[in-house]
Amino acid sequence: MAAPATAPPEPSSLKRIVAASLIGTTIEWYDFFLYGSAAALVFNELFFPDSDPLVGTLLSFLTYAVGFAARPLGALVFGHYGDRLGRKKLLVLSLLMMGGATFAIGLMPTHATIGSAAPVLLTVLRLVQGFALGGEWGGAVLLVSEHGDAKRRGFWASWPQTGAPAGQLLATGVLSALTALLSDAAFSSWGWRIPFLLSGVLVIVGLWIRLSVDESPVFKAALAQAEQRKAEAGQVEKMPVVAVLRHHWRDVLIAMGARMAENISYYVITAFILVYATTAVDMSKQTALNAVLIASAVHFAVIPLWGALSDRIGRRPVYLIGAIGVGAWMFPFFALIDTAGFGALLLAVTVGLVLHGAMYAPQAAFFSEMFATRMRYSGASIGAQFSSVAAGAPAPLIATALLADYDSSTPIALYVIAAALLTVVAIACARETRERDLTALDNGADGVEDTPATATADARTA
């Protein structure tokens, strides 16, 4: 039984939905990346002051990784309720949770005030951030994918993806401005709190916009169909996560593999680079932040272009360009940074992020097109967020540890190349999804379980 066809939204309505998703994801990623940058720059001093500087950085990155550990749990919880209740309600909740945790970090006492309780509280708030982000991504990209024009789904769905570089741009921009205006002592004393407290204002704006959009028409049609089945034939829906693991386990594994190079390369290029440039190459914090700032602006601009290209030639070819490109770029990437010149550093980070965009841009549409509607939030979120535990979470930590052990960038480059090879294999095993109809629902793959009454009715029909 097919879902009722849904008319494409008016251009003005679609743009409002894209804006709501983009602003929300920008705020969420601003909060998440702000922590990563602060972990690289000051948290080692504020929360782990008794450690060796590089060990302190490792410990601060460990609390950074804890946020990733909570993302799979967020994916499960938000995915379940997002597939049952709708995308919009869960997106509002994720924004409130993320913004509240970030604002609270800005008010936190440091180790000098409350001792070892400070890093414990910091870890708890980081867990809340990760839990919220685990639910945010799936809902934001689905809201656009399920509203948008099928022929341009890759382009429109790539806009919520620009929330990552936009959030990185905003977080790095605020930190860069503060480090330029304040002395190191002032920034470490109180200046670092300002960008965290700004999150409260951003959340108010994001909520106002996000509450103004409508629920996904594809989801509403699928929900109505499920209720009709239950009333007429006694069909019972399985839990979304159970349906995903039963019908889409292969797609989940492909999504997890696809995320490895994308996730690892991103955090090496944007978070670990702040450590490498300031410790191994002895460049200033301001120089490293400025390079990431400019490169993030380019990253923001190229993501919709890669998304549009995926509408023309397919999701898989564009994704492969990014995975192969990132792997091939790693040795030149570190060689350029080792010259200690700002222009070379900027080129290294910019090219790396442009290639990353070729994976990140089609990812939203690609993952959305893998799963049936009533398990799509769960499937896309599980595939994306479970992989982050093995990919983005330990990436800065592993890279920093490799630098400490080998005093060389070669092992770090090989680490990213290995991730790129894994992603190439995953994409090679995937089916092209560009032509897939998101409204197509089949009894065998939409999370609906036949009861004896249904089976009897189907037999009579046959």
C-alpha positions as CSV (number, residue, x, y, z in Angstrom):
1,M,0.0,0.0,0.0
2,A,1.6,3.3,-1.1
3,A,1.5,6.4,1.0
4,P,-0.7,9.2,-0.3
5,A,1.2,11.5,-2.6
6,T,2.2,14.8,-1.1
7,A,2.3,18.0,-3.2
8,P,5.6,19.8,-3.2
9,P,5.7,22.8,-0.9
10,E,5.6,26.4,-2.2
11,P,9.1,27.8,-2.7
12,S,8.5,30.4,0.1
13,S,7.4,27.6,2.5
14,L,10.4,25.4,1.6
15,K,12.8,28.3,2.2
16,R,11.3,28.9,5.6
17,I,11.7,25.2,6.5
18,V,15.3,25.3,5.3
19,A,16.0,28.4,7.3
20,A,14.5,26.9,10.4
21,S,16.6,23.8,10.1
22,L,19.7,25.7,9.2
23,I,19.5,28.2,12.1
24,G,18.7,25.4,14.6
25,T,21.6,23.2,13.4
26,T,23.9,26.3,13.4
27,I,23.1,27.0,17.0
28,E,23.5,23.3,18.0
29,W,26.9,23.0,16.2
30,Y,28.0,26.4,17.6
31,D,27.5,25.0,21.1
32,F,29.2,21.7,20.3
33,F,32.2,23.1,18.4
34,L,32.6,25.9,21.0
35,Y,33.4,23.2,23.5
36,G,35.9,21.6,21.2
37,S,37.8,24.8,20.6
38,A,37.8,25.7,24.3
39,A,39.0,22.2,25.1
40,A,42.0,22.8,22.7
41,L,42.7,26.3,24.0
42,V,41.9,26.8,27.7
43,F,40.1,23.9,29.4
44,N,43.4,22.1,30.1
45,E,44.4,25.0,32.3
46,L,41.0,25.7,33.9
47,F,39.9,22.1,34.7
48,F,43.1,20.0,34.6
49,P,45.8,22.4,36.0
50,D,47.9,19.8,37.7
51,S,48.7,17.9,34.5
52,D,51.5,18.3,31.9
53,P,50.3,20.7,29.2
54,L,49.9,18.0,26.5
55,V,48.4,15.6,29.0
56,G,46.0,18.3,30.1
57,T,45.0,18.7,26.5
58,L,44.4,15.0,26.3
59,L,42.2,15.1,29.3
60,S,40.2,18.0,28.0
61,F,39.7,16.2,24.7
62,L,38.6,13.2,26.7
63,T,35.7,15.2,28.1
64,Y,35.1,16.4,24.5
65,A,34.9,12.8,23.4
66,V,32.3,12.1,26.2
67,G,29.8,14.2,24.3
68,F,30.1,11.9,21.3
69,A,29.5,8.9,23.6
70,A,26.1,10.3,24.5
71,R,25.1,10.9,20.9
72,P,24.1,7.3,20.1
73,L,21.7,7.3,23.1
74,G,20.3,10.6,21.9
75,A,19.9,9.0,18.4
76,L,17.9,6.1,19.9
77,V,15.6,8.2,22.1
78,F,15.0,11.1,19.7
79,G,14.8,8.7,16.8
80,H,12.1,6.6,18.5
81,Y,9.9,9.5,19.5
82,G,10.6,11.4,16.3
83,D,9.3,8.4,14.3
84,R,6.3,8.2,16.6
85,L,5.4,11.8,17.4
86,G,7.0,13.8,14.6
87,R,10.1,15.7,13.7
88,K,9.2,19.2,14.9
89,K,8.6,18.4,18.6
90,L,11.8,16.6,19.0
91,L,13.8,19.4,17.2
92,V,12.5,22.0,19.7
93,L,13.5,19.8,22.6
94,S,17.0,19.1,21.3
95,L,17.6,22.9,20.9
96,L,16.5,23.6,24.4
97,M,18.7,20.9,25.9
98,M,21.8,21.9,23.9
99,G,21.4,25.6,24.6
100,G,20.7,25.1,28.3
101,A,23.8,22.9,28.8
102,T,26.0,25.3,26.9
103,F,24.8,28.3,28.9
104,A,25.4,26.4,32.1
105,I,29.0,25.7,31.1
106,G,29.5,29.5,30.8
107,L,28.5,29.8,34.5
108,M,30.6,26.9,35.8
109,P,33.2,27.3,38.5
110,T,36.6,26.0,37.6
111,H,39.1,23.7,39.3
112,A,40.6,26.6,41.2
113,T,37.2,27.2,42.9
114,I,35.7,23.8,43.5
115,G,38.5,21.4,42.8
116,S,37.8,18.0,41.2
117,A,34.1,18.6,41.1
118,A,34.7,21.0,38.2
119,P,35.7,18.5,35.6
120,V,32.9,16.2,36.8
121,L,30.3,18.8,36.3
122,L,31.8,19.7,33.0
123,T,31.6,16.1,31.9
124,V,27.9,15.9,32.8
125,L,27.0,19.0,30.8
126,R,29.0,17.6,27.9
127,L,26.9,14.5,28.1
128,V,23.7,16.6,27.8
129,Q,25.2,18.4,24.8
130,G,26.0,15.1,23.1
131,F,22.6,13.6,23.9
132,A,20.9,16.6,22.3
133,L,23.1,16.7,19.2
134,G,22.4,12.9,18.7
135,G,18.8,13.8,18.2
136,E,19.2,17.1,16.3
137,W,20.9,16.0,13.1
138,G,18.4,13.4,12.0
139,G,15.4,15.5,12.6
140,A,16.8,18.6,10.9
141,V,17.8,16.9,7.7
142,L,14.6,14.9,7.6
143,L,12.4,17.9,8.0
144,V,14.0,19.4,4.8
145,S,14.3,16.1,2.9
146,E,10.6,15.2,3.5
147,H,9.4,18.7,2.5
148,G,11.7,19.3,-0.5
149,D,11.4,18.8,-4.2
150,A,12.7,15.3,-5.0
151,K,14.7,16.4,-8.0
152,R,16.6,18.9,-5.9
153,R,16.6,17.0,-2.6
154,G,20.4,16.8,-2.5
155,F,20.7,20.6,-2.8
156,W,18.0,21.5,-0.3
157,A,18.9,18.8,2.3
158,S,22.6,20.0,2.1
159,W,21.6,23.3,3.7
160,P,21.1,21.9,7.2
161,Q,24.6,20.4,6.7
162,T,25.9,24.0,6.4
163,G,25.0,24.4,10.0
164,A,28.2,22.6,10.9
165,P,30.6,25.1,9.2
166,A,28.3,28.0,10.2
167,G,28.4,26.9,13.8
168,Q,32.2,26.4,13.5
169,L,32.5,29.8,11.9
170,L,30.4,31.4,14.6
171,A,32.2,29.6,17.5
172,T,35.7,30.2,16.0
173,G,34.8,33.8,15.1
174,V,33.7,34.7,18.6
175,L,36.8,33.0,20.2
176,S,39.1,34.7,17.6
177,A,37.7,38.1,18.4
178,L,38.0,37.5,22.1
179,T,41.6,36.3,21.9
180,A,42.4,39.3,19.8
181,L,40.8,41.8,22.1
182,L,41.8,40.3,25.5
183,S,45.1,39.3,27.0
184,D,45.8,35.7,27.6
185,A,45.2,36.2,31.3
186,A,41.8,37.9,30.8
187,F,40.6,35.3,28.4
188,S,41.6,32.5,30.7
189,S,40.0,34.2,33.7
190,W,36.6,35.3,32.3
191,G,36.7,35.9,28.6
192,W,36.2,32.2,27.7
193,R,32.7,32.3,29.4
194,I,31.3,34.9,27.0
195,P,30.7,32.7,23.9
196,F,29.0,30.1,26.1
197,L,26.6,32.6,27.6
198,L,25.8,34.0,24.2
199,S,24.2,30.6,23.5
200,G,21.1,31.7,25.6
201,V,20.4,34.5,23.2
202,L,20.9,32.3,20.1
203,V,18.5,29.6,21.5
204,I,15.7,32.2,21.9
205,V,16.0,33.2,18.2
206,G,16.2,29.6,17.1
207,L,13.1,28.6,19.0
208,W,11.1,31.4,17.6
209,I,12.0,30.4,14.0
210,R,11.7,26.6,14.6
211,L,8.3,26.8,16.2
212,S,6.9,28.6,13.1
213,V,7.3,25.7,10.6
214,D,5.0,22.8,9.9
215,E,5.5,19.1,10.5
216,S,6.8,17.0,7.6
217,P,3.9,16.2,5.2
218,V,5.6,12.8,4.4
219,F,5.6,11.9,8.1
220,K,2.0,13.0,8.5
221,A,0.9,10.9,5.6
222,A,2.8,7.9,6.9
223,L,1.3,8.4,10.4
224,A,-2.2,8.6,9.0
225,Q,-1.6,5.4,7.0
226,A,-0.3,3.6,10.0
227,E,-3.4,4.6,12.0
228,Q,-5.7,3.5,9.2
229,R,-4.0,0.1,9.0
230,K,-4.3,-0.4,12.8
231,A,-8.0,0.5,12.7
232,E,-8.9,-1.5,9.6
233,A,-6.7,-4.6,9.8
234,G,-5.2,-4.7,13.2
235,Q,-1.6,-4.2,12.0
236,V,0.7,-3.3,14.9
237,E,3.8,-1.1,14.4
238,K,7.1,-2.5,15.7
239,M,9.4,-0.2,17.6
240,P,11.3,1.9,15.0
241,V,14.7,0.7,16.2
242,V,13.6,-3.0,15.9
243,A,12.3,-2.3,12.4
244,V,15.5,-0.6,11.4
245,L,17.7,-3.5,12.6
246,R,15.4,-6.0,10.9
247,H,14.8,-4.4,7.6
248,H,17.7,-1.9,7.2
249,W,20.7,-3.4,9.0
250,R,22.8,-3.3,5.8
251,D,22.0,0.4,5.3
252,V,22.9,1.2,8.9
253,L,26.3,-0.4,8.5
254,I,26.9,1.4,5.2
255,A,26.0,4.8,6.9
256,M,28.4,4.0,9.7
257,G,31.2,3.2,7.3
258,A,30.4,6.3,5.2
259,R,30.8,8.5,8.3
260,M,34.3,7.3,9.2
261,A,36.3,9.4,6.9
262,E,33.9,12.3,7.0
263,N,33.8,12.5,10.8
264,I,37.5,11.7,11.5
265,S,38.9,14.1,8.9
266,Y,36.7,16.9,10.1
267,Y,37.8,16.8,13.7
268,V,41.4,16.4,12.7
269,I,41.2,19.4,10.4
270,T,39.3,21.7,12.7
271,A,39.9,20.7,16.3
272,F,43.2,18.8,16.4
273,I,44.8,21.4,14.1
274,L,44.6,24.0,16.9
275,V,46.8,21.7,19.0
276,Y,49.2,20.8,16.2
277,A,49.7,24.3,14.9
278,T,50.3,25.8,18.4
279,T,52.4,23.0,19.9
280,A,54.2,21.2,17.1
281,V,54.7,24.1,14.7
282,D,54.7,26.9,17.4
283,M,52.2,29.1,15.7
284,S,50.0,31.4,17.7
285,K,46.4,30.6,18.8
286,Q,45.2,33.6,16.9
287,T,46.8,32.4,13.6
288,A,45.4,28.9,13.9
289,L,41.9,30.2,14.7
290,N,41.9,32.7,11.8
291,A,42.8,29.9,9.4
292,V,39.9,27.7,10.6
293,L,37.7,30.7,10.5
294,I,38.3,31.6,6.8
295,A,38.3,27.9,5.8
296,S,35.0,27.4,7.5
297,A,33.5,30.2,5.4
298,V,34.6,28.4,2.2
299,H,33.3,25.2,3.6
300,F,29.9,26.8,4.2
301,A,29.8,28.0,0.6
302,V,30.8,24.8,-1.2
303,I,28.4,22.4,0.7
304,P,25.3,23.4,-1.3
305,L,27.3,23.1,-4.5
306,W,28.3,19.6,-3.7
307,G,24.7,18.9,-2.8
308,A,23.5,20.2,-6.2
309,L,26.1,18.1,-8.0
310,S,24.8,15.0,-6.2
311,D,21.4,15.7,-7.7
312,R,23.0,15.6,-11.2
313,I,25.4,12.7,-11.0
314,G,24.3,10.8,-7.8
315,R,25.1,10.6,-4.1
316,R,27.8,7.9,-4.4
317,P,30.1,9.5,-7.0
318,V,30.2,12.8,-5.0
319,Y,30.8,11.0,-1.7
320,L,33.7,9.0,-3.3
321,I,35.3,12.2,-4.5
322,G,35.4,13.5,-0.9
323,A,36.6,10.2,0.6
324,I,39.4,9.6,-1.9
325,G,40.3,13.3,-1.9
326,V,40.6,13.6,1.9
327,G,42.8,10.5,2.1
328,A,45.1,11.8,-0.7
329,W,45.4,15.3,0.9
330,M,46.6,14.2,4.3
331,F,50.4,14.2,3.6
332,P,50.3,17.5,1.7
333,F,48.0,18.9,4.5
334,F,50.6,18.4,7.2
335,A,53.6,19.3,5.0
336,L,52.0,22.7,4.3
337,I,51.3,23.3,8.0
338,D,54.9,22.4,8.9
339,T,56.1,25.4,6.9
340,A,54.7,27.5,9.7
341,G,53.3,30.1,7.2
342,F,49.8,31.4,7.5
343,G,49.1,31.1,3.8
344,A,50.2,27.5,3.7
345,L,48.1,26.7,6.9
346,L,45.1,28.4,5.3
347,L,45.5,26.4,2.1
348,A,45.9,23.1,4.0
349,V,42.7,23.6,6.0
350,T,40.6,25.1,3.2
351,V,41.3,22.3,0.7
352,G,40.7,19.7,3.4
353,L,37.3,21.2,4.3
354,V,36.3,21.5,0.6
355,L,37.0,17.8,0.1
356,H,35.2,17.0,3.4
357,G,32.2,18.9,2.0
358,A,31.9,16.4,-0.9
359,M,31.1,13.8,1.7
360,Y,29.1,15.9,4.1
361,A,26.8,17.6,1.5
362,P,25.1,14.5,0.0
363,Q,25.1,12.7,3.3
364,A,21.7,14.2,4.4
365,A,19.8,13.2,1.3
366,F,21.7,9.9,1.0
367,F,20.9,8.7,4.5
368,S,17.3,9.9,4.4
369,E,16.7,8.0,1.2
370,M,18.0,4.7,2.7
371,F,15.1,4.3,5.2
372,A,11.3,4.1,5.1
373,T,9.4,7.0,6.6
374,R,8.2,5.5,10.0
375,M,11.8,4.4,10.8
376,R,13.7,7.1,9.0
377,Y,14.5,9.3,12.0
378,S,15.8,6.2,13.9
379,G,17.7,4.7,10.9
380,A,19.4,7.9,9.8
381,S,20.2,8.9,13.4
382,I,21.6,5.5,14.4
383,G,23.7,5.2,11.3
384,A,25.1,8.7,11.7
385,Q,25.6,8.9,15.5
386,F,26.7,5.4,16.4
387,S,29.6,5.8,14.1
388,S,30.6,9.0,15.8
389,V,31.7,7.1,18.9
390,A,34.4,5.3,16.9
391,A,35.1,8.2,14.5
392,G,34.8,11.8,15.6
393,A,34.8,11.2,19.4
394,P,38.4,9.8,19.7
395,A,39.8,11.6,16.6
396,P,41.4,14.6,18.4
397,L,42.3,12.3,21.3
398,I,44.0,9.7,19.0
399,A,45.7,12.4,16.9
400,T,47.1,14.1,20.1
401,A,48.3,10.8,21.5
402,L,50.0,9.9,18.2
403,L,51.7,13.3,18.2
404,A,52.9,12.8,21.8
405,D,54.2,9.3,21.2
406,Y,55.8,9.8,17.8
407,D,56.5,13.5,17.6
408,S,55.5,13.3,13.9
409,S,52.4,13.9,11.7
410,T,53.0,10.7,9.7
411,P,51.0,8.4,12.0
412,I,48.1,10.9,12.1
413,A,48.0,11.1,8.3
414,L,47.9,7.3,8.0
415,Y,45.1,7.2,10.6
416,V,42.9,9.5,8.4
417,I,43.9,7.5,5.2
418,A,42.8,4.3,6.9
419,A,39.4,5.9,7.7
420,A,39.1,7.1,4.0
421,L,39.7,3.5,2.7
422,L,37.0,2.2,5.0
423,T,34.6,4.8,3.7
424,V,35.4,4.0,0.1
425,V,34.5,0.3,0.8
426,A,31.2,1.3,2.4
427,I,30.2,3.6,-0.5
428,A,31.2,0.9,-3.0
429,C,28.7,-1.5,-1.2
430,A,25.9,1.1,-1.2
431,R,23.1,1.4,-3.7
432,E,22.5,4.7,-5.5
433,T,19.5,6.5,-3.9
434,R,19.1,9.6,-5.9
435,E,15.9,8.5,-7.7
436,R,14.3,7.0,-4.6
437,D,10.7,8.1,-3.6
438,L,10.5,9.0,0.1
439,T,6.7,8.4,0.1
440,A,7.0,4.7,-1.1
441,L,6.0,2.5,1.8
442,D,5.9,-1.3,1.6
443,N,4.5,-3.7,4.2
444,G,7.7,-5.6,4.3
445,A,9.9,-2.6,5.0
446,D,8.0,0.1,6.9
447,G,8.0,-1.3,10.4
448,V,4.5,-2.7,10.3
449,E,3.9,-6.2,11.6
450,D,1.1,-8.3,10.3
451,T,-1.3,-9.7,12.9
452,P,-3.2,-13.0,12.2
453,A,-6.2,-10.9,11.1
454,T,-4.1,-9.0,8.5
455,A,-2.6,-12.2,7.2
456,T,-6.1,-13.7,6.7
457,A,-7.3,-10.5,4.9
458,D,-4.2,-10.6,2.6
459,A,-4.9,-14.3,1.8
460,R,-8.4,-13.5,0.8
461,T,-7.2,-10.6,-1.4
462,A,-4.7,-12.9,-3.1
